[in-house]
Amino acid sequence: MLQIVVTKASSSEAVDSIIDSALKQHGFMSDIYALGISEADVRAEIENYRPQIMSFMTKHVSFGPHSKIQGDR
């Protein structure tokens, strides 16, 4: 999730894109499947943290003097 902060993802869609990329990297899903966990379960767990991620981005990451994160769910 550090990549979300580093890239200053400014919308829910941007956060989704970064999460998708993270799940596809470095054999992550192969390791998850080996544990008997489905991709849907992983995504459901990540979704539980979306409000905290978006709140953190709104409070602590500057997007300019008048910007707001768009598409907060």
N, CA, C and O atoms as a printed pandas DataFrame, in Angstrom:
     atom_number atom_name residue_name chain_id  residue_number  x_coord  y_coord  z_coord
0              1         N          MET        A               1    0.818   -1.198    0.000
1              2        CA          MET        A               1    0.000    0.000    0.000
2              3         C          MET        A               1    0.862    1.264    0.000
3              4         O          MET        A               1    0.378    2.358   -0.291
4              5         N          LEU        A               2    2.129    1.100    0.325
5              6        CA          LEU        A               2    3.020    2.257    0.277
6              7         C          LEU        A               2    3.012    2.897   -1.110
7              8         O          LEU        A               2    3.165    4.112   -1.233
8              9         N          GLN        A               3    2.836    2.092   -2.143
9             10        CA          GLN        A               3    2.815    2.643   -3.502
10            11         C          GLN        A               3    1.660    3.615   -3.669
11            12         O          GLN        A               3    1.769    4.564   -4.445
12            13         N          ILE        A               4    0.553    3.403   -2.962
13            14        CA          ILE        A               4   -0.571    4.330   -3.034
14            15         C          ILE        A               4   -0.130    5.710   -2.575
15            16         O          ILE        A               4   -0.477    6.716   -3.193
16            17         N          VAL        A               5    0.634    5.758   -1.495
17            18        CA          VAL        A               5    1.110    7.035   -0.969
18            19         C          VAL        A               5    2.180    7.624   -1.881
19            20         O          VAL        A               5    2.164    8.818   -2.177
20            21         N          VAL        A               6    3.102    6.788   -2.321
21            22        CA          VAL        A               6    4.201    7.273   -3.157
22            23         C          VAL        A               6    3.679    7.877   -4.453
23            24         O          VAL        A               6    4.194    8.899   -4.906
24            25         N          THR        A               7    2.672    7.267   -5.054
25            26        CA          THR        A               7    2.138    7.774   -6.316
26            27         C          THR        A               7    1.051    8.819   -6.096
27            28         O          THR        A               7    0.542    9.403   -7.053
28            29         N          LYS        A               8    0.699    9.054   -4.837
29            30        CA          LYS        A               8   -0.350   10.014   -4.492
30            31         C          LYS        A               8   -1.640    9.726   -5.261
31            32         O          LYS        A               8   -2.213   10.611   -5.897
32            33         N          ALA        A               9   -2.078    8.481   -5.188
33            34        CA          ALA        A               9   -3.327    8.098   -5.841
34            35         C          ALA        A               9   -4.429    9.008   -5.337
35            36         O          ALA        A               9   -4.665    9.112   -4.134
36            37         N          SER        A              10   -5.099    9.665   -6.270
37            38        CA          SER        A              10   -6.051   10.696   -5.865
38            39         C          SER        A              10   -7.506   10.320   -6.116
39            40         O          SER        A              10   -8.383   11.183   -6.086
40            41         N          SER        A              11   -7.768    9.051   -6.361
41            42        CA          SER        A              11   -9.152    8.626   -6.547
42            43         C          SER        A              11   -9.277    7.160   -6.177
43            44         O          SER        A              11   -8.282    6.440   -6.103
44            45         N          SER        A              12  -10.497    6.728   -5.946
45            46        CA          SER        A              12  -10.737    5.317   -5.668
46            47         C          SER        A              12  -10.281    4.459   -6.835
47            48         O          SER        A              12   -9.748    3.367   -6.640
48            49         N          GLU        A              13  -10.490    4.955   -8.049
49            50        CA          GLU        A              13  -10.082    4.211   -9.230
50            51         C          GLU        A              13   -8.567    4.042   -9.269
51            52         O          GLU        A              13   -8.075    2.972   -9.626
52            53         N          ALA        A              14   -7.835    5.071   -8.910
53            54        CA          ALA        A              14   -6.376    4.983   -8.890
54            55         C          ALA        A              14   -5.919    3.987   -7.825
55            56         O          ALA        A              14   -4.990    3.212   -8.058
56            57         N          VAL        A              15   -6.563    4.002   -6.667
57            58        CA          VAL        A              15   -6.240    3.050   -5.608
58            59         C          VAL        A              15   -6.531    1.633   -6.100
59            60         O          VAL        A              15   -5.724    0.730   -5.883
60            61         N          ASP        A              16   -7.678    1.426   -6.763
61            62        CA          ASP        A              16   -8.020    0.105   -7.316
62            63         C          ASP        A              16   -6.944   -0.382   -8.283
63            64         O          ASP        A              16   -6.545   -1.546   -8.242
64            65         N          SER        A              17   -6.481    0.507   -9.144
65            66        CA          SER        A              17   -5.468    0.155  -10.129
66            67         C          SER        A              17   -4.177   -0.292   -9.449
67            68         O          SER        A              17   -3.557   -1.269   -9.868
68            69         N          ILE        A              18   -3.776    0.415   -8.409
69            70        CA          ILE        A              18   -2.555    0.069   -7.686
70            71         C          ILE        A              18   -2.720   -1.264   -6.965
71            72         O          ILE        A              18   -1.794   -2.076   -6.947
72            73         N          ILE        A              19   -3.888   -1.496   -6.371
73            74        CA          ILE        A              19   -4.146   -2.776   -5.706
74            75         C          ILE        A              19   -4.092   -3.909   -6.723
75            76         O          ILE        A              19   -3.482   -4.945   -6.461
76            77         N          ASP        A              20   -4.725   -3.722   -7.885
77            78        CA          ASP        A              20   -4.685   -4.741   -8.939
78            79         C          ASP        A              20   -3.248   -5.054   -9.334
79            80         O          ASP        A              20   -2.874   -6.219   -9.466
80            81         N          SER        A              21   -2.451   -4.020   -9.521
81            82        CA          SER        A              21   -1.047   -4.219   -9.889
82            83         C          SER        A              21   -0.289   -4.976   -8.804
83            84         O          SER        A              21    0.507   -5.867   -9.100
84            85         N          ALA        A              22   -0.538   -4.622   -7.563
85            86        CA          ALA        A              22    0.152   -5.283   -6.444
86            87         C          ALA        A              22   -0.206   -6.768   -6.380
87            88         O          ALA        A              22    0.656   -7.603   -6.105
88            89         N          LEU        A              23   -1.459   -7.094   -6.629
89            90        CA          LEU        A              23   -1.877   -8.492   -6.584
90            91         C          LEU        A              23   -1.260   -9.311   -7.716
91            92         O          LEU        A              23   -1.123  -10.529   -7.595
92            93         N          LYS        A              24   -0.893   -8.661   -8.802
93            94        CA          LYS        A              24   -0.337   -9.361   -9.960
94            95         C          LYS        A              24    1.183   -9.485   -9.914
95            96         O          LYS        A              24    1.770  -10.140  -10.776
96            97         N          GLN        A              25    1.821   -8.877   -8.938
97            98        CA          GLN        A              25    3.279   -8.845   -8.884
98            99         C          GLN        A              25    3.863  -10.009   -8.092
99           100         O          GLN        A              25    3.264  -10.513   -7.142
100          101         N          HIS        A              26    5.051  -10.415   -8.518
101          102        CA          HIS        A              26    5.928  -11.297   -7.749
102          103         C          HIS        A              26    5.273  -12.593   -7.285
103          104         O          HIS        A              26    5.592  -13.078   -6.199
104          105         N          GLY        A              27    4.381  -13.161   -8.062
105          106        CA          GLY        A              27    3.788  -14.434   -7.679
106          107         C          GLY        A              27    2.918  -14.374   -6.444
107          108         O          GLY        A              27    2.666  -15.395   -5.805
108          109         N          PHE        A              28    2.455  -13.176   -6.103
109          110        CA          PHE        A              28    1.648  -12.997   -4.898
110          111         C          PHE        A              28    0.449  -13.932   -4.880
111          112         O          PHE        A              28    0.197  -14.613   -3.886
112          113         N          MET        A              29   -0.296  -13.963   -5.995
113          114        CA          MET        A              29   -1.501  -14.785   -6.019
114          115         C          MET        A              29   -1.165  -16.273   -5.985
115          116         O          MET        A              29   -1.936  -17.060   -5.436
116          117         N          SER        A              30   -0.038  -16.675   -6.556
117          118        CA          SER        A              30    0.371  -18.083   -6.471
118          119         C          SER        A              30    0.553  -18.494   -5.023
119          120         O          SER        A              30    0.139  -19.579   -4.614
120          121         N          ASP        A              31    1.178  -17.613   -4.250
121          122        CA          ASP        A              31    1.363  -17.889   -2.825
122          123         C          ASP        A              31    0.028  -17.948   -2.098
123          124         O          ASP        A              31   -0.177  -18.799   -1.233
124          125         N          ILE        A              32   -0.872  -17.050   -2.447
125          126        CA          ILE        A              32   -2.194  -17.021   -1.819
126          127         C          ILE        A              32   -2.970  -18.291   -2.166
127          128         O          ILE        A              32   -3.578  -18.911   -1.295
128          129         N          TYR        A              33   -2.943  -18.674   -3.451
129          130        CA          TYR        A              33   -3.639  -19.896   -3.870
130          131         C          TYR        A              33   -3.071  -21.119   -3.158
131          132         O          TYR        A              33   -3.814  -22.031   -2.798
132          133         N          ALA        A              34   -1.744  -21.138   -2.954
133          134        CA          ALA        A              34   -1.109  -22.260   -2.261
134          135         C          ALA        A              34   -1.615  -22.389   -0.827
135          136         O          ALA        A              34   -1.601  -23.478   -0.255
136          137         N          LEU        A              35   -2.058  -21.281   -0.254
137          138        CA          LEU        A              35   -2.614  -21.298    1.107
138          139         C          LEU        A              35   -4.092  -21.663    1.113
139          140         O          LEU        A              35   -4.701  -21.795    2.175
140          141         N          GLY        A              36   -4.666  -21.825   -0.076
141          142        CA          GLY        A              36   -6.077  -22.179   -0.180
142          143         C          GLY        A              36   -7.008  -20.986   -0.045
143          144         O          GLY        A              36   -8.175  -21.138    0.314
144          145         N          ILE        A              37   -6.492  -19.804   -0.331
145          146        CA          ILE        A              37   -7.287  -18.580   -0.241
146          147         C          ILE        A              37   -7.601  -18.104   -1.656
147          148         O          ILE        A              37   -6.726  -18.112   -2.522
148          149         N          SER        A              38   -8.825  -17.698   -1.889
149          150        CA          SER        A              38   -9.206  -17.241   -3.224
150          151         C          SER        A              38   -8.882  -15.760   -3.418
151          152         O          SER        A              38   -8.723  -15.009   -2.455
152          153         N          GLU        A              39   -8.787  -15.361   -4.690
153          154        CA          GLU        A              39   -8.565  -13.950   -4.996
154          155         C          GLU        A              39   -9.717  -13.102   -4.473
155          156         O          GLU        A              39   -9.505  -11.985   -4.000
156          157         N          ALA        A              40  -10.928  -13.627   -4.555
157          158        CA          ALA        A              40  -12.104  -12.895   -4.055
158          159         C          ALA        A              40  -11.981  -12.628   -2.553
159          160         O          ALA        A              40  -12.349  -11.554   -2.077
160          161         N          ASP        A              41  -11.460  -13.612   -1.809
161          162        CA          ASP        A              41  -11.270  -13.418   -0.362
162          163         C          ASP        A              41  -10.217  -12.348   -0.087
163          164         O          ASP        A              41  -10.382  -11.528    0.816
164          165         N          VAL        A              42   -9.137  -12.358   -0.865
165          166        CA          VAL        A              42   -8.084  -11.347   -0.702
166          167         C          VAL        A              42   -8.656   -9.960   -0.986
167          168         O          VAL        A              42   -8.438   -9.020   -0.222
168          169         N          ARG        A              43   -9.389   -9.846   -2.089
169          170        CA          ARG        A              43   -9.977   -8.554   -2.445
170          171         C          ARG        A              43  -10.988   -8.082   -1.397
171          172         O          ARG        A              43  -11.069   -6.889   -1.108
172          173         N          ALA        A              44  -11.748   -9.004   -0.834
173          174        CA          ALA        A              44  -12.716   -8.633    0.209
174          175         C          ALA        A              44  -11.987   -8.097    1.443
175          176         O          ALA        A              44  -12.442   -7.138    2.066
176          177         N          GLU        A              45  -10.875   -8.707    1.790
177          178        CA          GLU        A              45  -10.099   -8.225    2.935
178          179         C          GLU        A              45   -9.517   -6.843    2.667
179          180         O          GLU        A              45   -9.549   -5.970    3.534
180          181         N          ILE        A              46   -8.985   -6.651    1.465
181          182        CA          ILE        A              46   -8.437   -5.348    1.098
182          183         C          ILE        A              46   -9.539   -4.294    1.119
183          184         O          ILE        A              46   -9.330   -3.177    1.593
184          185         N          GLU        A              47  -10.701   -4.649    0.609
185          186        CA          GLU        A              47  -11.824   -3.709    0.564
186          187         C          GLU        A              47  -12.197   -3.221    1.966
187          188         O          GLU        A              47  -12.637   -2.083    2.133
188          189         N          ASN        A              48  -12.021   -4.075    2.964
189          190        CA          ASN        A              48  -12.295   -3.673    4.350
190          191         C          ASN        A              48  -11.434   -2.485    4.787
191          192         O          ASN        A              48  -11.828   -1.718    5.665
192          193         N          TYR        A              49  -10.259   -2.339    4.171
193          194        CA          TYR        A              49   -9.335   -1.269    4.551
194          195         C          TYR        A              49   -9.450   -0.024    3.674
195          196         O          TYR        A              49   -8.780    0.974    3.937
196          197         N          ARG        A              50  -10.288   -0.067    2.638
197          198        CA          ARG        A              50  -10.428    1.073    1.729
198          199         C          ARG        A              50  -10.761    2.374    2.468
199          200         O          ARG        A              50  -10.130    3.394    2.191
200          201         N          PRO        A              51  -11.729    2.381    3.402
201          202        CA          PRO        A              51  -12.030    3.655    4.081
202          203         C          PRO        A              51  -10.822    4.230    4.819
203          204         O          PRO        A              51  -10.616    5.444    4.819
204          205         N          GLN        A              52  -10.023    3.368    5.447
205          206        CA          GLN        A              52   -8.838    3.851    6.157
206          207         C          GLN        A              52   -7.788    4.370    5.183
207          208         O          GLN        A              52   -7.147    5.388    5.443
208          209         N          ILE        A              53   -7.612    3.676    4.069
209          210        CA          ILE        A              53   -6.642    4.123    3.063
210          211         C          ILE        A              53   -7.041    5.491    2.531
211          212         O          ILE        A              53   -6.217    6.403    2.465
212          213         N          MET        A              54   -8.308    5.630    2.153
213          214        CA          MET        A              54   -8.774    6.897    1.589
214          215         C          MET        A              54   -8.732    8.009    2.639
215          216         O          MET        A              54   -8.398    9.148    2.312
216          217         N          SER        A              55   -9.060    7.699    3.876
217          218        CA          SER        A              55   -8.998    8.695    4.949
218          219         C          SER        A              55   -7.558    9.170    5.155
219          220         O          SER        A              55   -7.306   10.367    5.291
220          221         N          PHE        A              56   -6.621    8.226    5.176
221          222        CA          PHE        A              56   -5.216    8.577    5.332
222          223         C          PHE        A              56   -4.760    9.494    4.203
223          224         O          PHE        A              56   -4.094   10.504    4.434
224          225         N          MET        A              57   -5.131    9.124    2.975
225          226        CA          MET        A              57   -4.727    9.935    1.833
226          227         C          MET        A              57   -5.299   11.348    1.939
227          228         O          MET        A              57   -4.602   12.320    1.645
228          229         N          THR        A              58   -6.534   11.468    2.347
229          230        CA          THR        A              58   -7.168   12.783    2.473
230          231         C          THR        A              58   -6.490   13.631    3.541
231          232         O          THR        A              58   -6.275   14.827    3.344
232          233         N          LYS        A              59   -6.154   13.018    4.661
233          234        CA          LYS        A              59   -5.605   13.763    5.794
234          235         C          LYS        A              59   -4.115   14.060    5.687
235          236         O          LYS        A              59   -3.662   15.110    6.141
236          237         N          HIS        A              60   -3.344   13.144    5.089
237          238        CA          HIS        A              60   -1.895   13.236    5.225
238          239         C          HIS        A              60   -1.106   13.407    3.940
239          240         O          HIS        A              60    0.107   13.610    3.988
240          241         N          VAL        A              61   -1.763   13.331    2.800
241          242        CA          VAL        A              61   -1.032   13.451    1.540
242          243         C          VAL        A              61   -1.535   14.688    0.814
243          244         O          VAL        A              61   -2.730   14.827    0.551
244          245         N          SER        A              62   -0.624   15.567    0.499
245          246        CA          SER        A              62   -0.981   16.821   -0.147
246          247         C          SER        A              62   -1.113   16.634   -1.647
247          248         O          SER        A              62   -0.229   16.080   -2.300
248          249         N          PHE        A              63   -2.228   17.103   -2.181
249          250        CA          PHE        A              63   -2.462   17.063   -3.619
250          251         C          PHE        A              63   -2.541   18.473   -4.184
251          252         O          PHE        A              63   -2.978   18.663   -5.319
252          253         N          GLY        A              64   -2.133   19.434   -3.423
253          254        CA          GLY        A              64   -2.237   20.821   -3.860
254          255         C          GLY        A              64   -3.137   21.582   -2.897
255          256         O          GLY        A              64   -3.785   20.980   -2.041
256          257         N          PRO        A              65   -3.178   22.898   -3.034
257          258        CA          PRO        A              65   -3.876   23.728   -2.046
258          259         C          PRO        A              65   -5.390   23.530   -1.981
259          260         O          PRO        A              65   -5.987   23.760   -0.929
260          261         N          HIS        A              66   -6.018   23.117   -3.062
261          262        CA          HIS        A              66   -7.473   23.019   -3.051
262          263         C          HIS        A              66   -7.974   21.645   -3.460
263          264         O          HIS        A              66   -9.152   21.478   -3.776
264          265         N          SER        A              67   -7.102   20.680   -3.455
265          266        CA          SER        A              67   -7.515   19.385   -3.987
266          267         C          SER        A              67   -8.184   18.533   -2.922
267          268         O          SER        A              67   -7.940   18.693   -1.726
268          269         N          LYS        A              68   -9.013   17.647   -3.372
269          270        CA          LYS        A              68   -9.659   16.639   -2.544
270          271         C          LYS        A              68   -9.580   15.323   -3.301
271          272         O          LYS        A              68   -9.571   15.300   -4.532
272          273         N          ILE        A              69   -9.522   14.238   -2.559
273          274        CA          ILE        A              69   -9.543   12.932   -3.198
274          275         C          ILE        A              69  -10.937   12.725   -3.785
275          276         O          ILE        A              69  -11.944   12.949   -3.114
276          277         N          GLN        A              70  -10.981   12.300   -5.030
277          278        CA          GLN        A              70  -12.246   12.094   -5.725
278          279         C          GLN        A              70  -12.662   10.633   -5.635
279          280         O          GLN        A              70  -11.814    9.741   -5.619
280          281         N          GLY        A              71  -13.962   10.390   -5.576
281          282        CA          GLY        A              71  -14.486    9.038   -5.639
282          283         C          GLY        A              71  -14.373    8.261   -4.356
283          284         O          GLY        A              71  -14.447    7.032   -4.380
284          285         N          ASP        A              72  -14.196    8.927   -3.238
285          286        CA          ASP        A              72  -14.105    8.241   -1.956
286          287         C          ASP        A              72  -15.405    7.477   -1.729
287          288         O          ASP        A              72  -16.502    8.006   -1.911
288          289         N          ARG        A              73  -15.250    6.223   -1.328
289          290        CA          ARG        A              73  -16.439    5.380   -1.121
290          291         C          ARG        A              73  -16.863    5.381    0.316
291          292         O          ARG        A              73  -17.844    4.727    0.670
